[in-house]
């Protein structure tokens, strides 16, 4: 099982997205100027992943051939 997410950060005045893919033992970070499919493809790790991936409902994650689980924090946010 792994989780994936991204958050925006300013680097020298430019907006970058810090993408994260983590398991209970390892975490990979990948800064990219974009958020979504282009950045996830450049990250490269999800094309190799075959387990359960916990993520938000972002359509970019749906492209990968793994089991998908949605983060409950996003469910709660969407309900309120």
C-alpha positions in Angstrom: 0.0 0.0 0.0 1.2 3.5 -0.8 -0.2 7.0 -0.6 0.3 9.8 -3.1 -0.4 13.5 -2.9 0.9 16.9 -4.0 1.1 20.4 -2.5 2.1 23.7 -3.9 5.3 25.5 -2.8 7.1 28.6 -3.9 10.7 28.2 -5.0 12.5 31.5 -5.9 9.0 33.1 -6.5 7.8 30.3 -8.8 5.0 27.9 -8.0 6.2 24.3 -7.9 4.3 21.2 -6.9 5.9 18.8 -4.5 4.6 15.3 -5.4 4.9 12.6 -2.7 4.7 8.8 -3.0 5.0 7.0 0.3 4.8 3.6 1.9 5.3 2.5 5.5 9.1 2.2 4.8 10.0 4.7 2.0 9.0 8.1 0.8 9.8 9.7 -2.5 9.5 13.4 -3.2 9.5 15.0 -6.6 9.2 18.7 -7.3 7.7 19.7 -10.7 6.3 22.9 -12.3 3.0 21.1 -13.0 0.4 19.2 -11.2 -1.3 16.2 -12.8 -0.5 13.6 -15.4 2.6 15.3 -16.9 4.2 15.6 -13.5 3.2 12.1 -12.4 4.6 10.6 -15.6 7.8 12.5 -15.1 8.0 11.2 -11.5 7.9 7.7 -13.0 7.2 5.6 -10.0 3.5 5.0 -10.4 4.0 3.2 -13.8 5.8 0.5 -11.8 3.4 0.4 -8.8 1.0 -2.6 -8.6 -0.4 -2.3 -5.0 -3.2 -0.2 -3.5 -2.7 3.5 -4.0 -4.5 5.9 -1.6 -5.0 9.3 -3.2 -7.5 12.1 -3.7 -10.0 11.8 -6.5 -7.6 13.4 -9.0 -8.1 12.1 -12.5 -4.4 11.9 -13.2 -4.1 9.0 -10.7 -6.8 7.0 -12.4 -4.5 6.4 -15.4 -2.3 3.9 -13.5 -3.0 0.2 -13.4 -3.2 -0.4 -9.7 -5.9 -0.7 -7.0 -7.3 2.7 -6.1 -8.5 3.8 -2.6 -9.6 7.3 -1.9 -8.5 9.3 1.1 -11.2 9.8 3.7 -10.0 13.4 4.4 -11.1 14.2 0.9 -14.5 12.5 1.4 -15.1 14.6 4.5 -14.1 17.8 2.7 -16.4 17.1 -0.2 -19.3 16.4 2.2 -19.0 19.7 4.1 
